[in-house]
Amino acid sequence: MHTASAPLRIATFQDSFTDEVIGLILHIQNDESKVGLSIDDQPELLDINRCFIADGGGFWIALDAEAHVVGTIALQIETATVAVLKKFFVSAAWRGAGMGCASRLYDTLLAHAKRKGIETILLDTPSVSTRSHAFYRRQGFRQIAANELPVKYAYPDRDSLLFRLDLA
C-alpha cells in the first residue's frame, strides 16, 4: 500500500514512456471499466507529442519511486481559450483521497491551462466512471449536454457524460 508520503513525481511525457502509458490506459479502460476501446480507437496515443504537446497543450505522467507510470493526464488545445482534458487515468493502487496522484496530475494540468490563457476546459467520460464524475464535480466541473459544447471535438462515445469548467 502506498501512502501520500510515498515518492510520486509528476513529469512531462517523454517518448520512452509510450508503451507504459498505452498499457496503463488500455488496462483501465478495458480490464477495469469494460468500455471496450483499443489503441485503434485512440491513435493519438501513438503520437502524444504531435497530438497534445506540439500545439501548446500538454501530457503529464505520474511516476512512482521505480519510475513506472502510475497516472496520466493531457490537455488538448481546441481554440485560444478552450481546451479538453483528456486521458486522465490513475492506477488502482494510487487512487483515492490521500494518495495525491489524481490531484497532483490535475493541478499540473490546471496550472498549465491558466498559463496558456485557457478559459474553459471540457471533458468527456464514460457514464460508468462514477468515481471520476465525483472528482470532476469536486473540482467545479458541471455536467453539460452535447449541444452545449462550445467547440466540437472527437471522442469515442461510450455512453459518455460531458463536463465543463469555466476558469474565469
Rosetta blueprint (number, residue, H / E / L):
1 M L
2 H L
3 T L
4 A L
5 S L
6 A L
7 P L
8 L L
9 R E
10 I E
11 A E
12 T E
13 F L
14 Q L
15 D H
16 S H
17 F H
18 T H
19 D H
20 E H
21 V H
22 I H
23 G H
24 L H
25 I H
26 L H
27 H H
28 I H
29 Q H
30 N H
31 D H
32 E H
33 S L
34 K L
35 V L
36 G L
37 L L
38 S L
39 I H
40 D H
41 D H
42 Q L
43 P H
44 E H
45 L H
46 L H
47 D L
48 I H
49 N H
50 R H
51 C H
52 F H
53 I H
54 A L
55 D L
56 G L
57 G L
58 G E
59 F E
60 W E
61 I E
62 A E
63 L E
64 D L
65 A L
66 E L
67 A L
68 H L
69 V E
70 V E
71 G E
72 T E
73 I E
74 A E
75 L E
76 Q E
77 I E
78 E L
79 T L
80 A L
81 T L
82 V E
83 A E
84 V E
85 L E
86 K E
87 K E
88 F E
89 F E
90 V E
91 S L
92 A H
93 A H
94 W H
95 R L
96 G L
97 A L
98 G L
99 M L
100 G L
101 C H
102 A H
103 S H
104 R H
105 L H
106 Y H
107 D H
108 T H
109 L H
110 L H
111 A H
112 H H
113 A H
114 K H
115 R H
116 K L
117 G L
118 I L
119 E L
120 T E
121 I E
122 L E
123 L E
124 D E
125 T E
126 P E
127 S L
128 V L
129 S L
130 T H
131 R H
132 S H
133 H H
134 A H
135 F H
136 Y H
137 R H
138 R H
139 Q L
140 G L
141 F L
142 R E
143 Q E
144 I E
145 A L
146 A H
147 N H
148 E H
149 L L
150 P L
151 V L
152 K L
153 Y L
154 A L
155 Y L
156 P L
157 D L
158 R L
159 D L
160 S E
161 L E
162 L E
163 F E
164 R E
165 L E
166 D E
167 L L
168 A L
